[in-house]
Amino acid sequence: MPEATKRRTAKRASEVEDRAADAVFAAVLPVVDGIAATFGRKCEVVLHDYRKEDHSVIAVSGNVTGREVGSPMSSIGLALRRQGDAAESDLNYVTRTPDGRVIKSSTILLRTPDQHVVGALCINFEVTELRALGRLVGELAGELETPDAPTTTFSKDIESVIETVITEIEDELGHPVSRLTISERTEVFRMLDERGIFQVRRAIPLVAERLGLSRATVYNYISRSREESDPQVP
């Protein structure tokens, strides 16, 4: 098949997929305000379009995480997006914001009729006061306290999301990523890749700067970590 014909075929397929995705978002959009109104001021509903890698939020109702239209997805969303069509919705998980508020969330993936993941409907409900009340009741009933929730940063810009993920990895390592040993570097790149960071084009220069590496070296480590994770990768 001639190259020009291949390009036209690919373009038509992309246009069909885009129309299918647009139809999904048009159908889900009225639900955003409805859910938020039902559960009140402690609830926030966010609609993400995964085709917009670093500004995926296309609708918001409520204000729990402070995001707005044009904000990026969180590290949780990036990790799900990286899994592509194999990803599954993440329901009823609990995280904590950097300022200490506890959020119970569900990330419901949105698919076209061909089962391609194109976005997500995220429901965030602040349960800080409910958890405090629950602990009080638990103490009175002699129950043990539940484990703490992991911290998740919700941001209005993708740079903050990337910086937060790097900081989390530094905490796991116990030292700054600028002081990585050679043996640690591939593992760090594997961790960053698993969390979906390298789906964002602007991540490469940011990671390169934080690690004190050239962009070419960053690309090299990404390839190496993927080859070690999956030897079948060419």
C-alpha positions in Angstrom: 0.0 0.0 0.0 1.4 3.4 -1.0 2.6 5.6 1.9 0.1 8.4 1.0 -2.8 5.9 1.1 -1.6 4.6 4.5 -1.6 8.2 5.9 -5.1 8.9 4.5 -6.4 5.6 6.0 -4.8 6.4 9.4 -6.2 9.9 9.3 -9.7 8.6 8.6 -9.4 6.1 11.4 -8.3 8.8 13.8 -11.2 11.0 12.8 -13.7 8.2 13.4 -12.1 7.6 16.8 -12.2 11.3 17.7 -15.9 11.5 16.8 -16.6 8.4 19.0 -14.8 10.0 21.9 -16.6 13.3 21.4 -19.9 11.4 21.6 -18.9 9.8 24.9 -18.0 13.1 26.5 -21.2 14.7 25.2 -23.2 11.9 26.8 -21.3 12.1 30.2 -21.1 15.9 30.5 -24.7 16.4 31.9 -23.9 13.8 34.7 -21.1 16.0 36.1 -23.3 18.7 37.6 -25.9 16.1 38.6 -23.6 14.0 40.8 -22.0 17.1 42.4 -25.4 18.6 43.2 -26.7 15.3 44.7 -23.8 14.9 47.2 -23.3 18.6 48.1 -20.4 20.9 48.8 -18.1 18.1 49.9 -18.3 16.5 46.5 -16.3 17.3 43.3 -16.8 15.7 39.9 -14.1 16.1 37.3 -14.3 15.0 33.6 -11.0 14.1 31.9 -10.2 13.9 28.2 -7.1 11.6 28.0 -6.4 13.0 24.5 -5.3 16.2 26.2 -2.2 14.9 28.0 -1.3 17.9 30.2 -4.6 19.7 30.4 -7.1 16.9 30.5 -9.8 18.5 32.6 -12.7 19.5 30.4 -15.4 19.9 33.1 -15.5 20.4 36.8 -18.4 20.7 39.3 -17.7 21.3 43.0 -14.4 22.4 44.6 -12.5 19.8 46.6 -9.1 19.6 44.9 -9.1 23.2 43.5 -8.8 22.1 39.9 -10.4 23.9 37.0 -11.0 23.4 33.3 -7.5 23.0 31.7 -5.9 21.4 34.8 -3.9 18.2 34.4 -4.7 14.8 35.7 -3.1 13.6 39.0 -0.4 10.9 39.2 -3.2 8.4 39.7 -4.8 9.3 36.4 -1.4 9.3 34.6 -0.7 5.8 35.8 -4.2 4.6 34.6 -3.7 6.4 31.2 -0.4 4.6 30.7 -2.1 1.2 30.9 -4.2 2.1 27.8 -7.2 0.0 27.0 -6.1 -2.7 29.5 -6.7 -0.2 32.4 -9.6 -0.8 34.8 -11.6 1.8 36.7 -10.3 2.5 40.2 -13.3 2.7 42.6 -13.7 3.8 46.2 -10.0 4.5 47.1 -8.9 6.9 49.8 -6.1 9.5 49.6 -4.9 12.5 51.6 -4.2 16.0 50.3 -0.9 17.7 51.3 -2.9 19.9 53.7 -4.3 16.9 55.5 -7.8 16.5 54.1 -9.0 13.0 53.4 -10.6 12.3 50.0 -12.6 9.2 49.0 -12.5 8.9 45.2 -13.6 6.8 42.2 -12.0 7.1 38.8 -14.4 5.6 36.2 -12.8 5.1 32.9 -14.7 6.1 29.7 -14.5 4.0 26.6 -15.7 4.3 23.0 -17.9 1.5 21.5 -14.6 -0.1 20.4 -13.5 -0.2 24.0 -10.7 2.3 23.7 -10.1 4.3 26.9 -10.5 8.0 26.1 -11.0 9.6 29.4 -12.3 9.3 33.0 -15.1 10.6 35.2 -13.6 11.2 38.7 -15.7 11.7 41.8 -13.9 13.1 44.8 -15.7 13.3 48.2 -14.0 14.9 51.2 -14.5 12.6 54.2 -12.2 14.4 56.7 -14.9 15.2 59.2 -16.6 11.8 58.7 -13.3 10.0 59.3 -12.8 12.0 62.5 -16.2 11.1 63.7 -15.6 7.5 62.7 -12.4 7.4 64.8 -14.3 8.8 67.8 -16.9 6.1 67.5 -14.2 3.5 67.0 -12.4 4.5 70.1 -15.7 4.4 72.1 -16.3 0.9 70.7 -12.8 -0.3 71.4 -11.8 -0.6 67.7 -8.3 -0.1 66.3 -7.5 2.9 64.2 -7.5 2.4 60.4 -4.2 2.9 58.5 -3.5 6.4 57.2 -4.2 7.2 53.5 -1.5 8.0 51.0 -1.0 11.6 50.0 -2.0 12.7 46.5 -1.4 16.1 45.0 -4.0 17.6 42.8 -2.7 20.5 40.8 -3.6 23.1 38.2 -0.4 22.5 36.2 1.4 19.3 35.1 4.8 20.6 36.3 3.5 20.3 39.9 2.2 16.8 39.3 5.6 15.7 38.0 7.5 17.4 40.8 5.3 15.6 43.3 5.9 12.2 41.8 9.7 12.9 41.9 9.5 14.0 45.5 7.6 10.8 46.4 10.4 8.7 44.8 13.0 10.7 46.7 11.2 9.9 49.9 11.3 6.2 49.0 15.0 6.4 48.2 15.9 8.5 51.2 17.9 11.0 49.2 17.5 13.5 46.3 17.4 12.1 42.8 20.3 14.4 41.9 22.5 12.0 44.0 21.5 8.7 42.3 24.0 6.0 42.0 24.3 4.4 38.5 22.5 1.3 39.7 19.6 3.4 41.1 19.0 5.3 37.9 17.3 2.6 35.9 15.1 1.7 38.8 14.0 5.4 39.2 13.2 5.6 35.5 11.1 2.4 35.8 9.2 3.9 38.7 8.6 7.2 36.8 7.5 5.3 33.7 5.1 3.1 35.7 3.5 6.2 37.1 2.8 7.5 33.6 5.1 10.5 33.8 6.7 10.0 30.4 3.3 10.2 28.6 3.7 14.0 29.1 6.0 15.5 26.6 7.1 18.3 28.9 8.2 15.7 31.5 11.5 14.9 29.7 13.2 18.3 30.2 11.9 18.5 33.7 13.2 15.1 34.7 16.5 15.8 32.9 16.9 19.0 34.9 16.0 17.4 38.3 18.4 14.5 37.7 21.2 16.6 36.2 21.2 14.7 32.9 20.9 15.5 29.2 17.7 14.8 27.4 19.4 12.2 25.3 20.5 10.4 28.5 17.0 10.5 29.8 15.6 8.9 26.6 18.4 6.3 26.9 17.4 5.4 30.5 13.7 5.2 29.6 14.5 2.7 26.8 16.8 0.7 29.0 14.2 0.5 31.9 11.5 -0.7 29.4 13.8 -3.3 27.9 14.6 -4.7 31.4 10.9 -4.7 32.3 9.9 -6.4 29.0 12.7 -8.2 27.2 10.4 -8.6 24.2 10.5 -4.8 23.6 12.7 -4.1 20.5 
